[in-house]
Amino acid sequence: MKVIFYPVLLAAVFLSFSCKQKPAQNLEEMARRAARPEAVIVKTVRAEKTTFYNEILSNGKIIAAKKAVVPFRVNGIIRELYIQNGQHVTEGQLLAVIEDFDYRAQLQRARQNLEKAEINFRDDILTNFSAADTAGLPPSKIKMARIRSGLDEAITALTQAEYNLSNTRITAPITGVVAGLEARQWNPGQNYKNLCTIVDDERMEAEFPVTESEYLLLKKGMPVSIIPFVNDSINITGTITQINPLVEETGMVRIRASFLNKSGLIDGMNVRVLIRRAVPQRIVVPREALVRRQGRDVIFIRQDSLAIWKYVTVEAENSTSLSIKEGIEPGDLVSGNINLAHETVVTEK
């Protein structure tokens, strides 16, 4: 009977020992895991000495580099109108015709009056100076004869009549696009301030303000990027052509940049202007690498498997990068993870 119970007793002892060992092993594993935290995954970039670009960003407007107002120089009914707004015209092209009957009649009368004045002039020098022509007459006597005969006045009237008639045919003073046209055919030209405006839309300018401190960084010939508000995917390269050396009441200085208009921009359109000034041999890192800790600028760098907290001095910044004056060295592996703490265990992504 005793032999039969030995196996049962041994099994019970074994189970009892196993149950007591398992909790102890679990606690040991938990402590081991707590002492070795999981590494934070980071992505780093190498800080390098390279060219940093100071950026000046301003809002401005597009203006035509060349714009011509086309006036009505004589009054009359608009008999012909050959243009409409938005139409492209070339220099010398006929735009409109004013009814010219009266002006032709005035020219004819001016020519007739000139013929009479010439006859009166010859009569005057013959009667008063006994001369068939002006040869040998002193200038003072010739002048008197011209005044008495009305010759000078007749010449002036003829010139005016020719001018008036020529201005009944209105032509384009420059090549460009018609804008501001309000005049209508068969209406009097004097009812309108001007016929239209011709805008040269091939080469245009962006006018924009900068601060006094930014003004000192600019010079003629510097490249700029021009980005219209209506489509920020368009990026046009221009060149600074004018720097107005006058500070306005607002503390701003006006700048103009010229560009070749291949994107269909129009006069008065709003744009952003970006100016980039190259500064060589600077330690450059991405903007997202900078964080604020305890009220100071901090950048984390990866040293082996640790994130190391470095106080830095930022020299300058632009839309994408920072120029670091001190705090890190070329070659440091800079992390952009803002949730790190000093000596956090990290691993490279």
Secondary structure, DSSP 8 states (H G I E B T S, - for coil): -HHHHHHHHHHHHHHHHHHHHHHHHHHHHHHHHHHS---EEE-EEE-EEEEEEEEEEEEEEEEESSEEEE---S-SBEEEE---TT-EE-TT-EEEEE--HHHHHHHHHHHHHHHHHHHHHHHHHHHHH--SSSTT--HHHHHHHHHHHTHHHHHHHHHHHHHHHHTTEEE-SSSEEEES----TTSBGGGSS-SEEEE--SEEEEEEEEEHHHHTT--TT-EEEEEETT-TT--EEEEEEEEEEEE-TTSEEEEEEEEE--S---TT-EEEEEEEEEEEEEEEEEGGGEEEETTEEEEEEEETTEEEEEE-EEEEE-SSEEEEEESS-TT-EEE--TT--TTEEEEE-
